Amino acid sequence: MIREDYIMRLIRQFADAIARLVGLRKAGDHQAALDVANRLHDELLPMPRAMTDVIDTPSLASVLGSVEKIRAAAMLFWEEGHVYKAKGDPLTAFARYRRAHELFLEARALQPDPDDDAAILELSRVAPGRDLDARYQANADDD
């Protein structure tokens, strides 16, 4: 019960932080939004940002361990993509969208959830299956 309460509290904190990030992005305060994203990254991911940007998605998913953390990381990368797009940086936005798409595919493979399918569909519009790593292309085409 205590562990469950702790996990629920962490989920609420993460959701609140994502909501702050979205609010800052919509207000046009891109740097503040990225600062929130970086803090979330440091709390969620057990490695430096520079490493997260170069490690392949299966390895990142393995390091994250739980499907909940994989989904949380996917949501974070997705929102970062929105920030970079709004900031006028389409290349970084695409890289974040692609990582989010691949992480949602990893999560769905471990523990399917209807929300994964909705996220994958949305992300396929900005990071199509043909642009994903080869190991994900077949799964992305199933959508």
C-alpha angles and dihedrals in degrees: 000000000000091000090049091051090049092051092048090050091051091049091051091048091050092048090049091050092049089050089052090049091051091048092051091048092050090048089055094246094132097164092053089048090052090048089056089047091052092050090050090048091053091049097044106035121059094215140062119275092246089059093046089055094056105033116097118252098249090053091047091050090050092051091048089054105188126071089231091059091045090054092045091052090048090053091048093051090046093053091045087055089056091050094050091046091051089047091056098252104124096169095057090041090055092048090053093046091049092050091048091050092050093046092052088051089052091050092048091051091053100041118357116224128176089232089062090058091052092048092047091051092051093045092048087068093061100027107028120206091250089063095052125095110285092251089063101042096086092049092045091052090058090071 
